[in-house]
Amino acid sequence: MAMLGQASGGFTESSSALRLLHVGIRNTNAVLTIDSFTQTNPPIVTTPSTTISNNVDTSVLGVLSGSVAFTRPDEGSNYIGGPKEPGAGVNALCTKPVGLFINNAVGNAYENTPGPASGLGPYVSAMGTYASQLFETQAPAAAGTYAQADDLTYTSGMGLMASRNGYLIPAQDSAGADLATTASFSSEVTNGAAVATTIAILRMPADSTQPEIVFDQRI
């Protein structure tokens, strides 16, 4: 099913994984951390290997288009970046999601690369409706109805949160039970938060015709 909105052209016409349908705020009021340009993808949980659309290039370094932008005061005031595991200067008050990155940190194919030059990474905040090809498709660990590496179930109406890799992941299991307090699924809970932030509400799961999830953002 084609989705109408403010985007022009189809998702195959851009290397950006995030498609802006009805945009909130294109936010550049923060500085990217150094590891925003150097992290491997997926950055944290690699077993099972995260399975995402073949149209998303995970060989590039740095935060990816469609990944979650987190506050990163471990690097300094007004810094944002990708996920961070517990360690020096990192705790539940630090790693809070503020939106989704529009572009890869180093830019996208056939586009300019302002990120390395400016140190800024634009992200969408303050609501909006988006489609994205970057999301977790396998359970990073056993939890709820899932065994590790099981295919994740995406159902219209479910909440989406940030995985430990900084990608969108369901906040409920296949039976609808809550996963927002599960540390092995949530970056925030791994760092000590009691419950993960609901980043978005899923409107339409991906399928073989359109390999994107469509959602209304909530942050």
C-alpha positions as CSV (number, residue, x, y, z in Angstrom):
1,M,0.0,0.0,0.0
2,A,1.5,3.3,-1.0
3,M,1.7,6.0,1.7
4,L,0.9,9.6,0.9
5,G,2.6,12.5,2.5
6,Q,5.2,15.2,2.2
7,A,7.8,12.8,0.8
8,S,8.5,13.0,-2.9
9,G,9.2,9.9,-5.0
10,G,9.5,6.4,-3.8
11,F,11.7,4.9,-1.0
12,T,13.9,3.4,-3.7
13,E,14.9,6.8,-4.9
14,S,16.9,7.6,-1.8
15,S,19.5,5.8,0.3
16,S,18.0,7.4,3.4
17,A,16.2,4.7,5.5
18,L,13.9,7.2,7.1
19,R,11.1,8.7,4.9
20,L,9.4,11.9,6.1
21,L,5.7,11.6,5.4
22,H,4.4,14.4,7.7
23,V,7.3,15.9,9.4
24,G,7.6,17.3,12.9
25,I,10.7,19.4,13.5
26,R,14.0,18.9,11.7
27,N,16.2,19.5,14.7
28,T,19.9,20.4,14.5
29,N,20.2,22.0,17.9
30,A,22.8,19.5,19.2
31,V,26.3,18.4,18.5
32,L,27.2,14.8,17.4
33,T,29.4,12.7,19.7
34,I,32.7,11.4,18.1
35,D,31.4,7.9,18.2
36,S,28.4,9.0,16.1
37,F,30.9,8.9,13.2
38,T,32.8,5.7,14.2
39,Q,30.4,3.2,15.6
40,T,29.9,-0.1,13.7
41,N,26.4,-1.2,12.8
42,P,24.8,-2.9,14.6
43,P,26.8,-1.3,17.4
44,I,25.9,-3.4,20.5
45,V,24.0,-6.6,20.0
46,T,25.5,-8.6,17.1
47,T,24.3,-12.1,18.0
48,P,21.9,-12.8,16.5
49,S,22.9,-10.5,13.7
50,T,20.3,-7.8,13.2
51,T,18.3,-8.5,10.1
52,I,17.1,-5.4,8.3
53,S,16.2,-4.5,4.7
54,N,18.9,-5.0,2.1
55,N,18.4,-1.4,1.1
56,V,20.0,-0.2,4.3
57,D,23.8,-0.2,4.2
58,T,25.1,-1.2,7.6
59,S,28.7,-1.3,6.3
60,V,29.1,2.4,6.8
61,L,30.3,3.7,10.1
62,G,28.4,6.0,12.4
63,V,24.7,6.5,13.3
64,L,22.3,5.5,10.5
65,S,19.3,7.2,9.0
66,G,16.3,6.0,11.0
67,S,18.2,5.2,14.1
68,V,17.5,6.7,17.5
69,A,19.2,9.9,18.6
70,F,20.0,9.8,22.3
71,T,21.2,12.5,24.7
72,R,24.8,11.9,25.5
73,P,26.0,14.1,28.5
74,D,28.9,11.6,29.0
75,E,30.5,13.4,26.0
76,G,29.5,16.9,27.1
77,S,26.6,19.4,27.3
78,N,24.1,19.3,24.4
79,Y,25.6,16.2,22.7
80,I,23.6,13.5,21.0
81,G,24.6,10.2,19.5
82,G,23.9,6.6,19.2
83,P,23.3,4.1,22.1
84,K,25.8,3.6,24.9
85,E,26.1,0.7,27.3
86,P,26.6,1.3,31.1
87,G,29.9,2.8,31.9
88,A,31.6,6.0,33.0
89,G,29.3,8.9,32.8
90,V,26.4,6.8,31.4
91,N,23.2,6.1,33.4
92,A,19.4,6.2,33.2
93,L,19.4,10.0,33.3
94,C,21.8,10.3,30.4
95,T,20.7,8.2,27.5
96,K,17.2,9.5,26.7
97,P,15.8,9.3,23.1
98,V,15.0,12.6,21.6
99,G,14.1,11.7,18.0
100,L,15.3,9.8,14.9
101,F,18.2,10.6,12.7
102,I,17.2,11.8,9.2
103,N,20.6,11.0,7.6
104,N,23.6,8.8,8.2
105,A,26.2,10.7,10.2
106,V,28.5,10.7,7.1
107,G,25.7,11.4,4.7
108,N,23.9,9.2,2.2
109,A,24.9,8.1,-1.3
110,Y,24.6,10.8,-4.0
111,E,24.1,13.4,-1.3
112,N,26.4,16.0,0.3
113,T,28.0,15.2,3.7
114,P,27.5,18.2,6.0
115,G,27.7,16.1,9.2
116,P,31.5,15.7,9.3
117,A,32.0,19.3,8.4
118,S,29.5,20.8,10.8
119,G,29.4,18.2,13.6
120,L,25.6,18.3,13.4
121,G,23.2,15.4,12.7
122,P,19.7,16.5,11.9
123,Y,17.0,14.4,13.6
124,V,13.2,14.6,13.6
125,S,11.5,15.5,16.9
126,A,8.1,16.8,18.1
127,M,5.8,14.2,16.6
128,G,5.3,13.6,12.8
129,T,4.6,10.5,10.7
130,Y,7.4,8.5,9.2
131,A,8.3,5.4,7.3
132,S,11.5,3.6,8.0
133,Q,13.4,0.6,6.7
134,L,15.7,0.5,9.7
135,F,14.2,-1.6,12.6
136,E,15.1,-4.7,14.5
137,T,13.6,-7.9,13.0
138,Q,15.0,-10.5,15.4
139,A,14.8,-10.8,19.2
140,P,18.1,-9.9,20.7
141,A,17.5,-12.2,23.7
142,A,14.8,-14.5,25.1
143,A,12.0,-12.4,26.6
144,G,8.2,-12.8,26.8
145,T,7.0,-15.1,23.9
146,Y,10.4,-14.8,22.2
147,A,13.4,-17.0,22.1
148,Q,16.7,-15.4,21.1
149,A,16.8,-14.8,17.3
150,D,13.0,-15.3,16.8
151,D,11.4,-13.1,14.2
152,L,9.8,-10.1,15.9
153,T,6.1,-9.4,15.4
154,Y,5.0,-5.9,14.4
155,T,1.3,-5.2,14.8
156,S,-0.6,-2.0,14.2
157,G,-1.1,0.0,17.4
158,M,1.9,-1.4,19.3
159,G,4.4,0.9,20.9
160,L,8.0,1.2,19.5
161,M,11.0,1.9,21.7
162,A,14.8,2.0,21.2
163,S,16.7,-1.3,21.2
164,R,20.2,-1.6,22.6
165,N,21.4,-1.0,19.1
166,G,19.5,2.2,18.9
167,Y,17.0,0.9,16.3
168,L,13.3,0.8,16.7
169,I,12.0,-2.4,18.3
170,P,8.5,-3.5,19.6
171,A,7.6,-2.6,23.2
172,Q,5.3,-5.6,23.3
173,D,5.8,-9.3,22.5
174,S,3.7,-11.3,20.1
175,A,1.0,-11.8,22.7
176,G,0.9,-8.1,23.6
177,A,2.8,-8.4,26.9
178,D,5.0,-5.5,27.9
179,L,8.7,-5.5,27.0
180,A,9.4,-1.9,28.0
181,T,11.0,-3.0,31.2
182,T,13.2,-5.6,29.6
183,A,16.9,-4.6,29.7
184,S,18.0,-7.1,27.0
185,F,15.6,-5.3,24.6
186,S,15.8,-1.6,25.7
187,S,18.8,0.7,25.7
188,E,17.3,2.9,28.3
189,V,16.5,0.0,30.7
190,T,20.0,-1.4,30.2
191,N,21.3,1.9,31.6
192,G,19.0,1.7,34.6
193,A,15.7,3.3,33.6
194,A,12.6,1.7,35.0
195,V,10.7,1.7,31.8
196,A,11.6,2.6,28.2
197,T,10.2,5.7,26.4
198,T,7.6,5.1,23.8
199,I,9.1,6.6,20.7
200,A,6.3,5.9,18.3
201,I,3.0,4.1,17.7
202,L,3.1,1.7,14.8
203,R,0.6,2.3,12.0
204,M,1.6,-0.2,9.4
205,P,4.1,-3.2,9.6
206,A,6.5,-3.9,6.8
207,D,5.7,-6.5,4.2
208,S,7.1,-7.9,1.0
209,T,5.7,-5.1,-1.1
210,Q,6.8,-2.2,1.1
211,P,9.7,-3.0,3.4
212,E,9.1,-0.1,5.7
213,I,7.3,0.3,9.0
214,V,5.0,3.4,9.2
215,F,4.5,5.1,12.5
216,D,3.4,8.2,14.3
217,Q,6.3,9.6,16.4
218,R,5.6,10.5,20.1
219,I,8.8,12.4,21.1
